[in-house]
Amino acid sequence: MIDHIGLAVTDFAKSKAWYAAALAPIGYTVMMEFPAEQAGGQPAAGLGDTKPDFWLAGGGPTQPHTHLAFAVKSRALVDAFYKAALAAGGRDNGPPGIRAHYHPNYYGAFVLDPDGHNVEVVCHYPPGASAKSGAPKAKRAAAKRPAAKSKKKTAGKATKRAGAKRKKR
């Protein structure tokens, strides 16, 4: 699992402002910031919703252009990102919609950032569904859990049987 990722940008202040505005609908804010003298010679900022998992640094741009995708729990958040990203000066690279060639519920939007990086926000759930409502990812994870639980139950039964045998002796 990826903990955080960084992107070098040409104009740090412009890109920081753009990402802060574009990602605000999905709960991202600038959570940490370091001046150049504390960040290896270039300013840096960490954005995130609960911790800074997306970092920007001056001195770029990262080459070749990068594709970043942020997963969200609803299609409305994809739509909100798209509107905010364009309003902040991003360039359309694919409006919100189904991308059935990935899978039937792949709903994403694509916007180019100030340096031309392809920024996507994607929802993998059907309309009206979310991670908490039994959508595809939740079902896959739940399918793995019973096997682990059954091992515990089997081990518990074996222990109970062994205890019962000891009592009978």
Kinemage of the C-alpha trace (Angstrom):
@kinemage 1
@onewidth
@group {chain A} dominant
@subgroup {mainchain}
@vectorlist {calphas} color= white
{ca met a 1} P 0.000 0.000 0.000
{ca ile a 2} L 1.313 3.435 -0.913
{ca asp a 3} L 1.735 5.763 2.061
{ca his a 4} L 2.481 8.995 0.179
{ca ile a 5} L 3.686 10.275 -3.178
{ca gly a 6} L 5.418 13.432 -4.336
{ca leu a 7} L 5.288 15.501 -7.491
{ca ala a 8} L 7.734 18.194 -8.590
{ca val a 9} L 6.069 21.255 -10.111
{ca thr a 10} L 7.279 24.253 -12.117
{ca asp a 11} L 5.486 27.008 -10.194
{ca phe a 12} L 5.124 25.843 -6.590
{ca ala a 13} L 2.736 28.584 -5.417
{ca lys a 14} L 0.469 28.259 -8.471
{ca ser a 15} L 0.356 24.452 -8.267
{ca lys a 16} L -0.216 24.453 -4.503
{ca ala a 17} L -3.163 26.822 -4.949
{ca trp a 18} L -4.527 24.755 -7.852
{ca tyr a 19} L -4.342 21.423 -5.994
{ca ala a 20} L -5.817 22.958 -2.830
{ca ala a 21} L -8.815 24.218 -4.840
{ca ala a 22} L -9.195 21.170 -7.117
{ca leu a 23} L -8.976 18.604 -4.308
{ca ala a 24} L -11.034 20.537 -1.722
{ca pro a 25} L -14.276 18.771 -2.764
{ca ile a 26} L -12.744 15.400 -1.873
{ca gly a 27} L -11.590 16.649 1.540
{ca tyr a 28} L -7.953 17.435 0.756
{ca thr a 29} L -6.281 20.481 2.301
{ca val a 30} L -2.699 21.681 2.669
{ca met a 31} L -1.743 20.017 5.945
{ca met a 32} L 2.010 20.711 6.102
{ca glu a 33} L 4.370 23.109 4.413
{ca phe a 34} L 8.150 23.513 4.463
{ca pro a 35} L 10.273 26.360 3.110
{ca ala a 36} L 13.099 25.580 0.676
{ca glu a 37} L 15.769 25.698 3.386
{ca gln a 38} L 14.013 22.902 5.301
{ca ala a 39} L 13.083 20.783 2.281
{ca gly a 40} L 16.257 20.144 0.328
{ca gly a 41} L 16.377 23.447 -1.553
{ca gln a 42} L 12.800 23.575 -2.864
{ca pro a 43} L 9.588 24.461 -1.024
{ca ala a 44} L 7.276 21.538 -0.278
{ca ala a 45} L 3.653 21.100 0.796
{ca gly a 46} L 1.761 18.005 1.911
{ca leu a 47} L -1.928 17.689 1.108
{ca gly a 48} L -4.356 15.106 2.427
{ca asp a 49} L -7.633 14.424 4.160
{ca thr a 50} L -6.404 12.780 7.388
{ca lys a 51} L -2.637 12.957 6.828
{ca pro a 52} L -0.450 14.481 4.120
{ca asp a 53} L -0.245 11.689 1.538
{ca phe a 54} L 0.206 13.846 -1.566
{ca trp a 55} L 3.273 16.100 -1.667
{ca leu a 56} L 4.237 18.923 -3.996
{ca ala a 57} L 7.744 20.323 -4.357
{ca gly a 58} L 9.138 23.153 -6.425
{ca gly a 59} L 11.920 22.681 -8.943
{ca gly a 60} L 9.988 20.579 -11.449
{ca pro a 61} L 8.136 19.700 -13.379
{ca thr a 62} L 8.241 15.939 -12.988
{ca gln a 63} L 8.970 14.518 -16.447
{ca pro a 64} L 7.401 12.817 -18.229
{ca his a 65} L 3.933 13.943 -17.227
{ca thr a 66} L 2.361 11.821 -14.516
{ca his a 67} L -1.110 10.350 -14.069
{ca leu a 68} L -2.471 10.589 -10.512
{ca ala a 69} L -5.787 9.057 -9.469
{ca phe a 70} L -7.629 9.756 -6.221
{ca ala a 71} L -10.351 7.264 -5.212
{ca val a 72} L -13.576 8.602 -3.716
{ca lys a 73} L -16.721 6.988 -2.322
{ca ser a 74} L -19.344 8.674 -4.506
{ca arg a 75} L -19.885 9.857 -8.060
{ca ala a 76} L -20.970 13.255 -6.742
{ca leu a 77} L -17.418 13.781 -5.442
{ca val a 78} L -16.030 13.022 -8.912
{ca asp a 79} L -18.354 15.660 -10.374
{ca ala a 80} L -17.424 18.182 -7.668
{ca phe a 81} L -13.679 17.654 -8.258
{ca tyr a 82} L -14.100 18.159 -12.001
{ca lys a 83} L -15.971 21.461 -11.561
{ca ala a 84} L -13.521 22.747 -8.937
{ca ala a 85} L -10.450 21.739 -10.961
{ca leu a 86} L -11.701 23.516 -14.086
{ca ala a 87} L -12.729 26.588 -12.064
{ca ala a 88} L -9.190 26.705 -10.633
{ca gly a 89} L -7.722 26.811 -14.162
{ca gly a 90} L -7.218 23.136 -14.975
{ca arg a 91} L -7.731 21.860 -18.521
{ca asp a 92} L -10.348 19.238 -19.349
{ca asn a 93} L -8.887 15.823 -20.154
{ca gly a 94} L -12.113 13.796 -19.857
{ca pro a 95} L -15.408 14.835 -18.238
{ca pro a 96} L -17.088 12.792 -15.504
{ca gly a 97} L -18.514 9.573 -16.824
{ca ile a 98} L -18.430 5.795 -16.992
{ca arg a 99} L -15.259 4.219 -18.382
{ca ala a 100} L -16.742 0.763 -19.051
{ca his a 101} L -13.526 -0.434 -20.687
{ca tyr a 102} L -12.051 -0.513 -17.146
{ca his a 103} L -15.146 -1.999 -15.455
{ca pro a 104} L -18.909 -1.316 -15.494
{ca asn a 105} L -18.877 1.011 -12.447
{ca tyr a 106} L -15.669 2.936 -13.196
{ca tyr a 107} L -16.814 6.567 -12.968
{ca gly a 108} L -13.990 9.073 -13.361
{ca ala a 109} L -13.032 12.572 -14.440
{ca phe a 110} L -9.681 13.784 -15.740
{ca val a 111} L -8.170 17.280 -15.581
{ca leu a 112} L -4.679 18.495 -16.510
{ca asp a 113} L -2.926 20.451 -13.755
{ca pro a 114} L -0.820 23.608 -14.417
{ca asp a 115} L 2.146 21.456 -15.536
{ca gly a 116} L 0.064 19.099 -17.690
{ca his a 117} L -0.107 16.163 -15.256
{ca asn a 118} L -3.271 14.085 -15.701
{ca val a 119} L -5.195 14.248 -12.420
{ca glu a 120} L -8.126 11.876 -12.041
{ca val a 121} L -10.753 11.347 -9.387
{ca val a 122} L -12.536 7.995 -9.623
{ca cys a 123} L -15.438 6.205 -7.957
{ca his a 124} L -15.701 2.411 -8.353
{ca tyr a 125} L -19.223 2.084 -6.959
{ca pro a 126} L -22.605 1.986 -8.736
{ca pro a 127} L -24.878 5.046 -8.538
{ca gly a 128} L -26.078 5.611 -4.987
{ca ala a 129} L -23.668 3.038 -3.532
{ca ser a 130} L -20.518 3.592 -1.482
{ca ala a 131} L -17.910 1.559 0.344
{ca lys a 132} L -20.269 1.231 3.323
{ca ser a 133} L -23.297 0.106 1.301
{ca gly a 134} L -22.015 -3.235 0.063
{ca ala a 135} L -20.395 -2.070 -3.151
{ca pro a 136} L -17.971 -4.300 -5.094
{ca lys a 137} L -14.805 -3.625 -3.047
{ca ala a 138} L -16.598 -4.229 0.248
{ca lys a 139} L -18.006 -7.527 -1.044
{ca arg a 140} L -14.573 -8.752 -2.116
{ca ala a 141} L -13.082 -7.915 1.268
{ca ala a 142} L -15.971 -9.560 3.119
{ca ala a 143} L -15.576 -12.709 1.034
{ca lys a 144} L -12.047 -13.121 2.407
{ca arg a 145} L -13.020 -12.670 6.064
{ca pro a 146} L -15.105 -15.828 6.712
{ca ala a 147} L -12.189 -18.126 5.918
{ca ala a 148} L -10.083 -16.435 8.582
{ca lys a 149} L -12.947 -16.587 11.089
{ca ser a 150} L -13.622 -20.261 10.376
{ca lys a 151} L -10.005 -21.091 11.231
{ca lys a 152} L -10.431 -19.388 14.590
{ca lys a 153} L -13.661 -21.278 15.228
{ca thr a 154} L -12.041 -24.569 14.266
{ca ala a 155} L -9.103 -23.858 16.541
{ca gly a 156} L -11.507 -22.965 19.354
{ca lys a 157} L -13.494 -26.163 18.873
{ca ala a 158} L -10.317 -28.232 18.912
{ca thr a 159} L -9.287 -26.578 22.169
{ca lys a 160} L -12.728 -27.229 23.679
{ca arg a 161} L -12.568 -30.881 22.569
{ca ala a 162} L -9.109 -31.297 24.052
{ca gly a 163} L -10.339 -29.743 27.315
{ca ala a 164} L -13.335 -32.072 27.336
{ca lys a 165} L -11.048 -35.107 26.871
{ca arg a 166} L -8.879 -34.001 29.776
{ca lys a 167} L -11.905 -33.689 32.055
{ca lys a 168} L -13.077 -37.211 31.155
{ca arg a 169} L -9.739 -38.782 32.088
